[in-house]
Amino acid sequence: MEKSMKVNIPKRLPLLIISHGILLPGASMRIPVRTTQSMNIVKSRLLSRNTLSSTVIGVLPTHADSGVEVNGENISLSTIGTAAVVIQVTGTNWPHPMYTLLVTGLCRFRLDELLQEAPFPIGAVTQLDKLPGEEDSSMQDKELAVMSKTFRGQVAELLDMLDVSVPMVAKLKRILEALPSAQLPDVCASIVKTTYKEKLDILDSVDLAERFKKALPLLNRQIEGLKLLQNSKVTKRSLQSYRAPKEQKLPFGLPIESNSNENNEDELSELEEKIKKAEMPETALKVAKKEWQKLKKMSSHMPDYAVTRNYLELLVELPWSKITQDILDIGQARKDLDTDHYAMEKLKKRVLEYLAVRQLKNTLKGPILCFVGPPGVGKTSIGRSIAHTLGREFHRISLGGICDQSDIRGHRRTYIGAMPGRIIQGLKTAGTKNPVFLLDEIDKLVRSAK
């Protein structure tokens, strides 16, 4: 305040024209400098001085009702502005000059005449308000005293609704309580949530009584908004605590687990039983138990929880011990092959040779047969017929259009949306570990762009 009393408002002020935001007396504001005219003010009036303590500029907002030409452009300016002292200049000259001004409003002024347009506008102004720290005789009016008392009461109600434990709120409370009544409407209007037009109306209100009348509804609206917000938060909290209690506690800090935790435990127990009944080989069982222990320690909200659970569910659904017995009757196999397909003697002979060798040696691995021919000659159907002859399940895998080997082999679990390969999915679908696989359309595999 003492520093403000030493500042005098000159009759001629350099004008900083802003179109976003309104600076009111007593309030502080950061103004980005973007236009050429504003940049000229910074360079000639601010950067050229050693101190900013006595640098006063006029901050003039745009207005829809009055138009003034500046450098040939028809810019609508308000005739009422705010004389401000520049507190700080921040910015850089590289790669392009960009500055931001921190200014504090002192008082209102009226623009009487635009004296200069280039390199930056200068106007002849008339001071309309008292500077901070100067005595205001208008407050001796009884009607204004009543308005001021009512306004202070609403300000106190607003401050009581805020959290004073926050340092910024505590500082704001001290400032507003010590603020003179004549500055209360401007400072409060700059703090509460308002529109551009509402702030402009407060700035245009030169009469103090008119400012009180226009600022009071804005203050009341903010109070009502805070009340609604607090009520909605209380209602939401009560609903959450009623509908979905995450964890309740008994005396002595003993927790009561919620239904969701109980469901998770039931699912984990069920999964453990499935692992025991899956009859996996020792290597697979060791991996499954390790993953189950890891899953048990995880929270159900962790991203890896779903990945690990899906992996375990796939392991228990695979047919580790389910196998179909082969039918090795060569005579019946010949009849079945002749019934399903005409001719194809070379192919039928190869299948019968395999059955004959299997009668002599049970540890023989399944052969890989490659069928080549034009579409429609029975390549796919002969695979189904072979499976029927052997008494095995049949599964067809179409490879047409596949360009990524991971679609066949399977993706790593670290990838999002990882899926098992076509072979593993086929085993799961067939339900046995010895089905007849038909890899169809091998000639239609696509070369990857990678």
C-alpha positions, 0 to 999 in steps of 0.5 A, a space after each residue: 500500500 505504501 508503494 502504491 501511494 507514491 505512484 502518480 497516474 500521469 495524464 498520458 498513458 501507454 495503452 496495453 490492449 487486451 481481448 482476453 480477460 479484464 483487469 480490475 483495480 486491486 487485482 493482479 493478472 498475467 498478460 501475454 504480450 503477442 502483438 507488435 504494439 504491445 511488444 513495443 511498449 515492453 521494449 521502450 517503456 519496460 526493458 529500457 528501465 532499471 526498475 519497474 516500481 514507477 512504471 504505470 501503463 493503461 490496460 484497456 479491454 476490447 468492448 463491443 459498443 464503442 470502436 476506435 481505429 488503431 493503426 488502421 484497424 477498427 478495434 472496439 475498445 472500452 472507454 474505461 480501463 485500469 491503470 496498472 503498475 508492472 510488477 514483473 516481466 518474464 520471457 525470452 528473445 529466442 527464437 522469437 520475442 515472447 513476454 508475459 507481464 505481471 500487473 496489478 490494477 491501481 484505479 480506473 481511468 477514462 480514455 478521453 483521446 487517442 493521442 498516438 497509434 504507432 509504435 504503440 498507442 498512447 491516450 489522454 486519460 482521466 483518473 476516476 478512482 482513488 488510489 489504494 491507501 487514499 481516503 475515500 469520503 464516499 464511504 461516509 454515506 449511510 446507504 453505502 455503509 449498509 451495502 458494505 456491511 451486507 457485502 462483507 457478510 457474504 464475503 465472510 460466508 464464502 470464506 467460511 466455506 473454503 478450507 482454511 488449512 490450505 495456505 493460499 486460502 488462509 492468505 486470501 482470507 487475511 487479505 480480504 478481511 484487511 481490504 478497504 470496503 471501497 476495493 471489495 467489489 473489484 477484488 471479489 469480482 476478480 476472484 469469483 467465477 464470472 463471464 467476460 461481460 459481467 467483469 466488463 460491467 463491473 469495470 464500467 461501473 464508476 459509481 461505488 454503489 453501482 459496483 456493490 449492486 452488480 458484484 453482490 449477485 456474483 458473490 451470491 451465485 458463487 456461494 450457492 454453487 459451493 453449497 451445491 458442490 458440497 451437498 453433491 460430494 456428501 451425497 456421493 460419498 454416502 452412496 458409495 459407502 452404502 452401495 460398495 463398501 471396499 473395506 470395513 473395520 471392526 474394533 481393534 482394527 480387524 478388517 471385514 472383507 467385502 463381497 468382491 474380495 470373497 468372490 475373488 477368493 472363491 474364483 481363485 480356489 476354483 481355479 486351484 481345483 481345476 489345476 489339480 484336476 487338469 492332469 498336467 505333465 510335471 513341467 506344465 504343473 510347475 509353471 501353473 502353480 507358480 503363476 497361481 501363487 503370483 495371481 493370489 498375491 495380486 490385486 484384482 485391479 492390477 493390469 497383470 491380473 487379467 493376463 495371468 488369470 487368462 493364461 491359467 484358464 487356458 492351461 486348465 482347459 487344454 486336453 493334457 490327458 484326453 486322448 482318443 484310441 486309434 482304429 487300426 482295422 485296415 480292411 474297414 479303413 479301406 472301405 471308409 476311404 473308398 466310400 468317401 472318395 473315388 480314385 486317389 489310389 496313391 493317397 489311400 495307399 499311403 494312409 493304409 501304409 501308415 495304419 499297417 506300420 502303427 499295428 507293428 509300432 505304437 510309438 510312431 509319430 504322426 506323419 505330415 502329408 502334403 496335398 496339392 491340387 486345384 480347388 474342389 478336388 477334395 483336399 480338405 474333405 480327404 483330411 476329414 475322411 482320414 480323421 474319421 477312418 482313424 477315429 480321431 477328432 478333426 480340426 481345420 486351420 485356414 492360413 489364408 491371408 495370415 502374414 504374422 507368424 504370431 497368429 500361428 505360434 501365439 503372442 507373448 503375454 507381455 503384449 496387449 491383447 495377446 492370444 494363443 496360437 492357432 495350434 493351441 486354440 485347435 487343441 482346445 477346440 478339439 478337446 483331445 491331444 491327438 486330433 488330425 490337423 489340416 493346415 489349409 490354404 498354405 499357398 495363400 500365406 502372405 509375406 509380412 511387410 516387416 
